[in-house]
């Protein structure tokens, strides 16, 4: 599920709304350990574009 989420996020990264929707949707199917991995990956890949969305999506991990 983690790799699938990464693939989808890369494909929708052109759209802020789609990225947000898919990121939040992907978190519902991941274990906490996988969510942490996804958070790190998102920050590495999309921090410049979507840092606010990433911060909001993963705020429950803090």
N, C-alpha and C positions, 0 to 999 in steps of 0.2 A: 504493500500500500504506500509505503514511503517513496519508493522510486516512481510509482505512478503519479503521486502528488507533485513530485519535482518536475516530471514531464509536462503535466498539465500547466503548472505555474509558468514554465518556460514558454509554452505555447500561447498563453494569454497575457504575457507580460507587456504586450503592446497597449493594453487597455487597463487603466487604473481601476475601473469598476469591476471588470472581469477578474482581475488579479485579486482584489479584495474578496469577492464572492467565492472564488475557488480556494483561496487560502483558508478562509473560515470554514468552508465545507470540508476541506481536507483534514482539519484538526478534529473533526467529529469521529473520524475513523482511525485515529492514531493513538497508540499508547503514549504515556508521558515521556518515556525515553526516546521514542521516535519523534515526538513533538520537539524535543530539545535539539535533536539532530537537524530537523527541518528548520528550526529557528536559526541555527548557526549557518546552514546552507543559504537560507533566504537573505541573511545579513551579508554574506559574502557575495551573493549574486545580484541583489537588488537594493542594497542599502541606499545608494544614491537616488534611486527613483522612488522607492516606496518605504522609506524608514518609518514613517508615521503609521502606515497600515501594518507593517510587521510588528511594531511596538504594541499597537492596539490588539492585534490577534494573539500575541503571546503574553499579554499582561497577566494572565492567570498563572503563569509559571513562576512569576517573581515571588 
